[in-house]
């Protein structure tokens, strides 16, 4: 190929970063090609997290069309940061190669010649991973609740010393304030423990109850009025993570003081509430009906015993036909037709008490959220799983998909493999989305990156097994030097690994330590079980225990290669295998196989080069169960975990 391909640069001017249907405008005519186009993608080698891809180019801005705020620009008012941009190349023989898809960082204007006539914009763009690096992620339960668009969501995770509880739903509801009846009761922010999958504290309530003397009863609770009420046209759903502590004297026949009020929602004059009774002989979840002044409670026990002495996910739904359902850890424990229902809209929220102030709560509450409509059983189960174990048992690819669900990455902009690592609970609170994705990809170990179409992609550990080369070159096809090295700094022969809420284990390759010295590292692996962690750390200690000769980079000059070869190069993707045959006689191997980890691409009127970053590829054929070709045991090699 002796000339550059047809390059196209497009910007989706009218679209927001989260749009899924894009309208592209061709701006290729304004690309200052002598200034060069540079694309970097992937990582330097097989170790570590993949950084965001980058695109840099210069645009001719003589007429001011790329000047932000210029009302005479044909793109006004859309010349702003984070506009979608893509670079494509037409392959020899036809077909499109997506070289980069991402978001413009800014549109900085400058005058390179010093005069006022010739202006340029130096465009720097990045892929979605960088945007995800700017977005924090909360605990799994918080993310699952926010995903369902609550009317209000009070996590109740305020620190010690707080006096009110804030809402983090999109509605920005007013805070809940502390109220009290009697003296001596407690309401302590930051003093309780919530779900084990959430490192944040919970709010603790402690009432003073007497079975014989109403005068000694005391309680504190949280109360407030919603600015955006619960309309209830399609019913409503309430979630709370709750633990109830039995109080002194709660034995024998039920009395009002043996009921703990978890929450109350009120409209005009009556209430809907959920409570709990720990009285023997049956521990039960009780749906407390709206009340009348003469008889405060109609208690409905659960159809099977329920205990709340550990933090559990409790959900109540009320549908338009007035059927109320109570779920504990995703399991339906009671279903009844409500005799009375508070008139909608519901505006008042009380936590740990109801308006008659004859009960209260001893226990902890967190993650109180209310939703319009009746939640599906799938979503109720998801909240329960997030509370209980943070979705332990998912494969790494599933967990990555779940995290992308939390932040609204469309399914059409993903390309995820299932993964091989069985993932346990991972406390995501306080991390960025990109950090969580990178951790999961590194723990696999695989890779999380954005491909040329801008899709968030995940490659599992087994991707490199039993794969044919995507491109076969000869040493004569390579431009510039080829260098082999062993790099002993890559050796790992002493690995200490831990898993969240689990064990810490160590694996040592003593033969490697004897031969090369100690190369130790520590990792956190979100494995589901201690056994899986042990298998994984053994494999990590063996994987890099011996220095391996490698070629780090391969430079290809596309202007000197045949059209068919150029077309194949433009089809290469991160994770593909490249072979180079005809290596010099001094080379450790006559034919070398490499995995493509990333590249740097440079385009100008006189240059089109791609420098591939590579790692050694394993061309051994391994047994794959249930595979028509590789499932024949005895014909192929058994894989090492």
HELIX and SHEET records of a PDB file:
HELIX    1   1 UNK A   28  UNK A   30  5                                   3    
HELIX    2   2 UNK A   33  UNK A   35  5                                   3    
HELIX    3   3 UNK A  128  UNK A  132  1                                   5    
HELIX    4   4 UNK A  140  UNK A  147  1                                   8    
HELIX    5   5 UNK A  214  UNK A  216  5                                   3    
HELIX    6   6 UNK A  256  UNK A  258  5                                   3    
HELIX    7   7 UNK A  377  UNK A  388  1                                  12    
HELIX    8   8 UNK A  396  UNK A  406  1                                  11    
HELIX    9   9 UNK A  411  UNK A  413  5                                   3    
HELIX   10  10 UNK A  433  UNK A  444  1                                  12    
HELIX   11  11 UNK A  461  UNK A  464  5                                   4    
HELIX   12  12 UNK A  475  UNK A  477  5                                   3    
HELIX   13  13 UNK A  488  UNK A  490  5                                   3    
HELIX   14  14 UNK A  510  UNK A  516  1                                   7    
HELIX   15  15 UNK A  530  UNK A  543  1                                  14    
HELIX   16  16 UNK A  558  UNK A  560  5                                   3    
HELIX   17  17 UNK A  563  UNK A  571  1                                   9    
SHEET    1   A10 UNK A  25  UNK A  26  0                                        
SHEET    2   A10 UNK A   7  UNK A  12 -1                                        
SHEET    3   A10 UNK A  84  UNK A  90 -1                                        
SHEET    4   A10 UNK A  96  UNK A 110 -1                                        
SHEET    5   A10 UNK A 120  UNK A 126 -1                                        
SHEET    6   A10 UNK A  54  UNK A  60 -1                                        
SHEET    7   A10 UNK A  37  UNK A  42 -1                                        
SHEET    8   A10 UNK A 592  UNK A 604 -1                                        
SHEET    9   A10 UNK A 577  UNK A 581 -1                                        
SHEET   10   A10 UNK A 471  UNK A 474  1                                        
SHEET    1   B10 UNK A  25  UNK A  26  0                                        
SHEET    2   B10 UNK A   7  UNK A  12 -1                                        
SHEET    3   B10 UNK A  84  UNK A  90 -1                                        
SHEET    4   B10 UNK A  96  UNK A 110 -1                                        
SHEET    5   B10 UNK A 120  UNK A 126 -1                                        
SHEET    6   B10 UNK A  54  UNK A  60 -1                                        
SHEET    7   B10 UNK A  37  UNK A  42 -1                                        
SHEET    8   B10 UNK A 592  UNK A 604 -1                                        
SHEET    9   B10 UNK A 607  UNK A 616 -1                                        
SHEET   10   B10 UNK A 553  UNK A 557 -1                                        
SHEET    1   C 2 UNK A 136  UNK A 137  0                                        
SHEET    2   C 2 UNK A 431  UNK A 432 -1                                        
SHEET    1   D 4 UNK A 152  UNK A 154  0                                        
SHEET    2   D 4 UNK A 363  UNK A 372 -1                                        
SHEET    3   D 4 UNK A 201  UNK A 206 -1                                        
SHEET    4   D 4 UNK A 186  UNK A 193 -1                                        
SHEET    1   E 6 UNK A 152  UNK A 154  0                                        
SHEET    2   E 6 UNK A 363  UNK A 372 -1                                        
SHEET    3   E 6 UNK A 236  UNK A 244 -1                                        
SHEET    4   E 6 UNK A 312  UNK A 318 -1                                        
SHEET    5   E 6 UNK A 323  UNK A 328 -1                                        
SHEET    6   E 6 UNK A 331  UNK A 337 -1                                        
SHEET    1   F 7 UNK A 164  UNK A 165  0                                        
SHEET    2   F 7 UNK A 176  UNK A 181 -1                                        
SHEET    3   F 7 UNK A 219  UNK A 230 -1                                        
SHEET    4   F 7 UNK A 346  UNK A 351 -1                                        
SHEET    5   F 7 UNK A 259  UNK A 266 -1                                        
SHEET    6   F 7 UNK A 271  UNK A 277 -1                                        
SHEET    7   F 7 UNK A 284  UNK A 288 -1                                        
SHEET    1   G 2 UNK A 394  UNK A 395  0                                        
SHEET    2   G 2 UNK A 422  UNK A 423 -1                                        
SHEET    1   H 3 UNK A 414  UNK A 416  0                                        
SHEET    2   H 3 UNK A 456  UNK A 459  1                                        
SHEET    3   H 3 UNK A 447  UNK A 450 -1                                        
SHEET    1   I 2 UNK A 484  UNK A 485  0                                        
SHEET    2   I 2 UNK A 550  UNK A 551 -1                                        
SHEET    1   J 3 UNK A 504  UNK A 508  0                                        
SHEET    2   J 3 UNK A 494  UNK A 498 -1                                        
SHEET    3   J 3 UNK A 520  UNK A 524  1                                        
END                                                                             
